[in-house]
Amino acid sequence: MTGYVKYDKEADMLCVRFSDESIDHTVPVDDLRRIDYSLDNPVVGLEFVDASGGVDLRDMPFRAKAEALLGDSGLDLPLLV
């Protein structure tokens, strides 16, 4: 599984993508976290609103992979794990 991280500083929005599959639908976990799914429902990414306040990975799918991608990204965002 490949992946990448995109952070929009202006919007304070972080996207962690696990694959290049198209996003079919997004399901909110809470006000600040969302899970992106492909058409056949595998998780393709995670979205975090207000990321500068902390990226809450608790109870998120592929948590370890997301944490590794964020560490490799060089972004200085606090992680909540």
N, CA, C and O atoms as a GROMACS GRO file, in nm:
protein
  324
    1MET      N    1   0.085  -0.118   0.000
    1MET     CA    2   0.000   0.000   0.000
    1MET      C    3   0.089   0.124   0.000
    1MET      O    4   0.172   0.141   0.090
    2THR      N    5   0.073   0.209  -0.098
    2THR     CA    6   0.147   0.334  -0.104
    2THR      C    7   0.063   0.442  -0.040
    2THR      O    8  -0.054   0.419  -0.009
    3GLY      N    9   0.121   0.556  -0.019
    3GLY     CA   10   0.044   0.663   0.040
    3GLY      C   11   0.117   0.794   0.037
    3GLY      O   12   0.236   0.801   0.005
    4TYR      N   13   0.044   0.899   0.071
    4TYR     CA   14   0.102   1.032   0.077
    4TYR      C   15   0.017   1.121   0.166
    4TYR      O   16  -0.096   1.086   0.203
    5VAL      N   17   0.072   1.236   0.200
    5VAL     CA   18   0.006   1.332   0.287
    5VAL      C   19  -0.001   1.466   0.216
    5VAL      O   20   0.096   1.509   0.153
    6LYS      N   21  -0.116   1.532   0.225
    6LYS     CA   22  -0.132   1.668   0.173
    6LYS      C   23  -0.188   1.755   0.285
    6LYS      O   24  -0.285   1.718   0.352
    7TYR      N   25  -0.126   1.871   0.304
    7TYR     CA   26  -0.173   1.963   0.406
    7TYR      C   27  -0.198   2.099   0.342
    7TYR      O   28  -0.108   2.155   0.280
    8ASP      N   29  -0.317   2.151   0.358
    8ASP     CA   30  -0.353   2.284   0.312
    8ASP      C   31  -0.350   2.375   0.434
    8ASP      O   32  -0.442   2.375   0.516
    9LYS      N   33  -0.243   2.452   0.445
    9LYS     CA   34  -0.224   2.537   0.564
    9LYS      C   35  -0.334   2.642   0.576
    9LYS      O   36  -0.380   2.671   0.686
   10GLU      N   37  -0.375   2.700   0.463
   10GLU     CA   38  -0.478   2.803   0.465
   10GLU      C   39  -0.610   2.750   0.520
   10GLU      O   40  -0.676   2.815   0.600
   11ALA      N   41  -0.648   2.630   0.475
   11ALA     CA   42  -0.773   2.568   0.520
   11ALA      C   43  -0.754   2.489   0.649
   11ALA      O   44  -0.851   2.448   0.712
   12ASP      N   45  -0.627   2.468   0.688
   12ASP     CA   46  -0.591   2.386   0.804
   12ASP      C   47  -0.653   2.247   0.793
   12ASP      O   48  -0.711   2.194   0.888
   13MET      N   49  -0.638   2.189   0.673
   13MET     CA   50  -0.697   2.060   0.639
   13MET      C   51  -0.586   1.963   0.599
   13MET      O   52  -0.504   1.993   0.513
   14LEU      N   53  -0.585   1.847   0.663
   14LEU     CA   54  -0.486   1.744   0.634
   14LEU      C   55  -0.555   1.625   0.571
   14LEU      O   56  -0.659   1.579   0.619
   15CYS      N   57  -0.498   1.575   0.462
   15CYS     CA   58  -0.548   1.455   0.396
   15CYS      C   59  -0.436   1.352   0.394
   15CYS      O   60  -0.325   1.380   0.349
   16VAL      N   61  -0.466   1.234   0.443
   16VAL     CA   62  -0.374   1.121   0.439
   16VAL      C   63  -0.435   1.022   0.341
   16VAL      O   64  -0.544   0.971   0.364
   17ARG      N   65  -0.364   0.995   0.232
   17ARG     CA   66  -0.415   0.903   0.131
   17ARG      C   67  -0.334   0.774   0.134
   17ARG      O   68  -0.212   0.777   0.141
   18PHE      N   69  -0.405   0.662   0.130
   18PHE     CA   70  -0.341   0.531   0.131
   18PHE      C   71  -0.328   0.472  -0.008
   18PHE      O   72  -0.251   0.379  -0.030
   19SER      N   73  -0.404   0.526  -0.104
   19SER     CA   74  -0.395   0.478  -0.241
   19SER      C   75  -0.442   0.589  -0.334
   19SER      O   76  -0.492   0.692  -0.289
   20ASP      N   77  -0.425   0.568  -0.464
   20ASP     CA   78  -0.470   0.665  -0.564
   20ASP      C   79  -0.610   0.634  -0.616
   20ASP      O   80  -0.656   0.697  -0.711
   21GLU      N   81  -0.677   0.538  -0.554
   21GLU     CA   82  -0.814   0.506  -0.595
   21GLU      C   83  -0.903   0.629  -0.577
   21GLU      O   84  -0.881   0.710  -0.487
   22SER      N   85  -1.001   0.641  -0.662
   22SER     CA   86  -1.095   0.753  -0.653
   22SER      C   87  -1.180   0.741  -0.527
   22SER      O   88  -1.218   0.631  -0.485
   23ILE      N   89  -1.210   0.855  -0.470
   23ILE     CA   90  -1.298   0.859  -0.352
   23ILE      C   91  -1.442   0.858  -0.401
   23ILE      O   92  -1.482   0.944  -0.480
   24ASP      N   93  -1.519   0.762  -0.354
   24ASP     CA   94  -1.661   0.754  -0.389
   24ASP      C   95  -1.746   0.825  -0.285
   24ASP      O   96  -1.841   0.896  -0.320
   25HIS      N   97  -1.713   0.807  -0.159
   25HIS     CA   98  -1.790   0.871  -0.053
   25HIS      C   99  -1.703   0.890   0.071
   25HIS      O  100  -1.603   0.821   0.092
   26THR      N  101  -1.744   0.986   0.151
   26THR     CA  102  -1.672   1.021   0.274
   26THR      C  103  -1.770   1.013   0.390
   26THR      O  104  -1.883   1.061   0.383
   27VAL      N  105  -1.724   0.949   0.498
   27VAL     CA  106  -1.808   0.932   0.616
   27VAL      C  107  -1.745   1.007   0.733
   27VAL      O  108  -1.629   0.981   0.767
   28PRO      N  109  -1.818   1.099   0.795
   28PRO     CA  110  -1.764   1.168   0.910
   28PRO      C  111  -1.755   1.076   1.032
   28PRO      O  112  -1.847   0.999   1.059
   29VAL      N  113  -1.644   1.086   1.104
   29VAL     CA  114  -1.628   1.016   1.231
   29VAL      C  115  -1.679   1.107   1.342
   29VAL      O  116  -1.747   1.064   1.435
   30ASP      N  117  -1.643   1.233   1.330
   30ASP     CA  118  -1.688   1.339   1.420
   30ASP      C  119  -1.671   1.471   1.346
   30ASP      O  120  -1.652   1.471   1.224
   31ASP      N  121  -1.677   1.583   1.415
   31ASP     CA  122  -1.669   1.714   1.350
   31ASP      C  123  -1.534   1.741   1.283
   31ASP      O  124  -1.526   1.822   1.191
   32LEU      N  125  -1.428   1.675   1.328
   32LEU     CA  126  -1.293   1.705   1.279
   32LEU      C  127  -1.228   1.594   1.199
   32LEU      O  128  -1.119   1.613   1.146
   33ARG      N  129  -1.293   1.478   1.188
   33ARG     CA  130  -1.231   1.364   1.120
   33ARG      C  131  -1.329   1.297   1.025
   33ARG      O  132  -1.448   1.285   1.053
   34ARG      N  133  -1.274   1.253   0.910
   34ARG     CA  134  -1.355   1.186   0.809
   34ARG      C  135  -1.276   1.070   0.750
   34ARG      O  136  -1.153   1.073   0.748
   35ILE      N  137  -1.348   0.969   0.702
   35ILE     CA  138  -1.286   0.855   0.636
   35ILE      C  139  -1.335   0.853   0.492
   35ILE      O  140  -1.455   0.858   0.466
   36ASP      N  141  -1.240   0.845   0.397
   36ASP     CA  142  -1.271   0.838   0.255
   36ASP      C  143  -1.271   0.693   0.208
   36ASP      O  144  -1.180   0.616   0.239
   37TYR      N  145  -1.376   0.657   0.134
   37TYR     CA  146  -1.391   0.521   0.083
   37TYR      C  147  -1.397   0.521  -0.069
   37TYR      O  148  -1.444   0.617  -0.131
   38SER      N  149  -1.350   0.413  -0.129
   38SER     CA  150  -1.365   0.394  -0.273
   38SER      C  151  -1.503   0.334  -0.300
   38SER      O  152  -1.578   0.306  -0.208
   39LEU      N  153  -1.534   0.314  -0.427
   39LEU     CA  154  -1.664   0.262  -0.465
   39LEU      C  155  -1.693   0.127  -0.402
   39LEU      O  156  -1.806   0.102  -0.360
   40ASP      N  157  -1.593   0.039  -0.394
   40ASP     CA  158  -1.616  -0.093  -0.334
   40ASP      C  159  -1.585  -0.096  -0.185
   40ASP      O  160  -1.570  -0.203  -0.126
   41ASN      N  161  -1.574   0.022  -0.123
   41ASN     CA  162  -1.565   0.045   0.021
   41ASN      C  163  -1.431   0.028   0.090
   41ASN      O  164  -1.427   0.046   0.212
   42PRO      N  165  -1.320  -0.006   0.023
   42PRO     CA  166  -1.194  -0.001   0.098
   42PRO      C  167  -1.161   0.144   0.136
   42PRO      O  168  -1.192   0.238   0.062
   43VAL      N  169  -1.100   0.160   0.251
   43VAL     CA  170  -1.058   0.292   0.296
   43VAL      C  171  -0.944   0.338   0.206
   43VAL      O  172  -0.845   0.267   0.189
   44VAL      N  173  -0.958   0.457   0.149
   44VAL     CA  174  -0.852   0.513   0.066
   44VAL      C  175  -0.785   0.633   0.130
   44VAL      O  176  -0.678   0.676   0.086
   45GLY      N  177  -0.846   0.688   0.236
   45GLY     CA  178  -0.784   0.803   0.299
   45GLY      C  179  -0.856   0.851   0.423
   45GLY      O  180  -0.966   0.807   0.456
   46LEU      N  181  -0.789   0.942   0.491
   46LEU     CA  182  -0.842   1.006   0.611
   46LEU      C  183  -0.830   1.156   0.594
   46LEU      O  184  -0.735   1.204   0.532
   47GLU      N  185  -0.925   1.231   0.647
   47GLU     CA  186  -0.923   1.376   0.642
   47GLU      C  187  -0.934   1.431   0.785
   47GLU      O  188  -1.009   1.379   0.868
   48PHE      N  189  -0.857   1.536   0.810
   48PHE     CA  190  -0.858   1.598   0.943
   48PHE      C  191  -0.874   1.749   0.928
   48PHE      O  192  -0.793   1.815   0.863
   49VAL      N  193  -0.979   1.802   0.987
   49VAL     CA  194  -1.007   1.944   0.989
   49VAL      C  195  -0.939   2.003   1.112
   49VAL      O  196  -0.927   1.936   1.214
   50ASP      N  197  -0.893   2.128   1.103
   50ASP     CA  198  -0.824   2.196   1.214
   50ASP      C  199  -0.702   2.114   1.258
   50ASP      O  200  -0.679   2.094   1.377
   51ALA      N  201  -0.626   2.068   1.160
   51ALA     CA  202  -0.512   1.979   1.186
   51ALA      C  203  -0.404   2.042   1.272
   51ALA      O  204  -0.334   1.970   1.344
   52SER      N  205  -0.388   2.173   1.267
   52SER     CA  206  -0.284   2.236   1.347
   52SER      C  207  -0.311   2.223   1.496
   52SER      O  208  -0.220   2.235   1.578
   53GLY      N  209  -0.438   2.197   1.532
   53GLY     CA  210  -0.474   2.176   1.671
   53GLY      C  211  -0.447   2.034   1.719
   53GLY      O  212  -0.459   2.005   1.838
   54GLY      N  213  -0.411   1.946   1.626
   54GLY     CA  214  -0.380   1.808   1.660
   54GLY      C  215  -0.451   1.712   1.566
   54GLY      O  216  -0.567   1.732   1.530
   55VAL      N  217  -0.379   1.609   1.528
   55VAL     CA  218  -0.433   1.506   1.438
   55VAL      C  219  -0.468   1.386   1.525
   55VAL      O  220  -0.380   1.315   1.574
   56ASP      N  221  -0.597   1.364   1.542
   56ASP     CA  222  -0.646   1.258   1.630
   56ASP      C  223  -0.659   1.127   1.552
   56ASP      O  224  -0.754   1.109   1.476
   57LEU      N  225  -0.563   1.038   1.571
   57LEU     CA  226  -0.563   0.909   1.502
   57LEU      C  227  -0.632   0.799   1.580
   57LEU      O  228  -0.645   0.686   1.532
   58ARG      N  229  -0.676   0.830   1.701
   58ARG     CA  230  -0.742   0.728   1.782
   58ARG      C  231  -0.867   0.677   1.712
   58ARG      O  232  -0.947   0.755   1.659
   59ASP      N  233  -0.883   0.545   1.711
   59ASP     CA  234  -0.999   0.479   1.651
   59ASP      C  235  -1.010   0.497   1.500
   59ASP      O  236  -1.117   0.475   1.443
   60MET      N  237  -0.901   0.536   1.435
   60MET     CA  238  -0.904   0.552   1.290
   60MET      C  239  -0.844   0.428   1.223
   60MET      O  240  -0.750   0.369   1.276
   61PRO      N  241  -0.898   0.389   1.107
   61PRO     CA  242  -0.840   0.274   1.036
   61PRO      C  243  -0.700   0.307   0.985
   61PRO      O  244  -0.670   0.422   0.955
   62PHE      N  245  -0.616   0.205   0.977
   62PHE     CA  246  -0.478   0.220   0.929
   62PHE      C  247  -0.401   0.325   1.008
   62PHE      O  248  -0.321   0.401   0.953
   63ARG      N  249  -0.426   0.327   1.137
   63ARG     CA  250  -0.364   0.426   1.225
   63ARG      C  251  -0.212   0.425   1.216
   63ARG      O  252  -0.150   0.530   1.204
   64ALA      N  253  -0.152   0.306   1.222
   64ALA     CA  254  -0.006   0.296   1.218
   64ALA      C  255   0.049   0.347   1.086
   64ALA      O  256   0.150   0.417   1.083
   65LYS      N  257  -0.018   0.313   0.975
   65LYS     CA  258   0.025   0.360   0.843
   65LYS      C  259   0.013   0.512   0.834
   65LYS      O  260   0.102   0.578   0.782
   66ALA      N  261  -0.097   0.567   0.885
   66ALA     CA  262  -0.116   0.712   0.884
   66ALA      C  263  -0.009   0.781   0.967
   66ALA      O  264   0.046   0.883   0.926
   67GLU      N  265   0.021   0.725   1.082
   67GLU     CA  266   0.125   0.783   1.168
   67GLU      C  267   0.261   0.781   1.098
   67GLU      O  268   0.336   0.878   1.106
   68ALA      N  269   0.293   0.671   1.030
   68ALA     CA  270   0.420   0.661   0.957
   68ALA      C  271   0.426   0.762   0.843
   68ALA      O  272   0.528   0.828   0.823
   69LEU      N  273   0.318   0.775   0.768
   69LEU     CA  274   0.315   0.872   0.658
   69LEU      C  275   0.331   1.014   0.709
   69LEU      O  276   0.401   1.095   0.648
   70LEU      N  277   0.266   1.045   0.820
   70LEU     CA  278   0.279   1.179   0.878
   70LEU      C  279   0.420   1.204   0.927
   70LEU      O  280   0.474   1.314   0.909
   71GLY      N  281   0.482   1.103   0.987
   71GLY     CA  282   0.621   1.116   1.032
   71GLY      C  283   0.716   1.140   0.916
   71GLY      O  284   0.809   1.220   0.926
   72ASP      N  285   0.693   1.070   0.806
   72ASP     CA  286   0.776   1.084   0.687
   72ASP      C  287   0.753   1.216   0.615
   72ASP      O  288   0.838   1.261   0.538
   73SER      N  289   0.638   1.279   0.638
   73SER     CA  290   0.602   1.401   0.566
   73SER      C  291   0.684   1.522   0.610
   73SER      O  292   0.700   1.618   0.533
   74GLY      N  293   0.735   1.520   0.732
   74GLY     CA  294   0.809   1.635   0.784
   74GLY      C  295   0.720   1.746   0.837
   74GLY      O  296   0.770   1.849   0.881
   75LEU      N  297   0.589   1.726   0.832
   75LEU     CA  298   0.497   1.827   0.886
   75LEU      C  299   0.507   1.830   1.038
   75LEU      O  300   0.521   1.725   1.102
   76ASP      N  301   0.500   1.948   1.094
   76ASP     CA  302   0.509   1.964   1.238
   76ASP      C  303   0.369   1.981   1.297
   76ASP      O  304   0.334   2.087   1.348
   77LEU      N  305   0.289   1.874   1.288
   77LEU     CA  306   0.155   1.876   1.342
   77LEU      C  307   0.149   1.780   1.462
   77LEU      O  308   0.199   1.668   1.453
   78PRO      N  309   0.087   1.823   1.573
   78PRO     CA  310   0.078   1.734   1.688
   78PRO      C  311  -0.010   1.612   1.659
   78PRO      O  312  -0.118   1.625   1.601
   79LEU      N  313   0.037   1.495   1.700
   79LEU     CA  314  -0.040   1.372   1.681
   79LEU      C  315  -0.102   1.328   1.812
   79LEU      O  316  -0.038   1.333   1.917
   80LEU      N  317  -0.226   1.286   1.805
   80LEU     CA  318  -0.296   1.230   1.919
   80LEU      C  319  -0.318   1.084   1.886
   80LEU      O  320  -0.399   1.051   1.799
   81VAL      N  321  -0.247   0.995   1.956
   81VAL     CA  322  -0.258   0.852   1.927
   81VAL      C  323  -0.290   0.773   2.052
   81VAL      O  324  -0.304   0.651   2.046
   0.00000   0.00000   0.00000
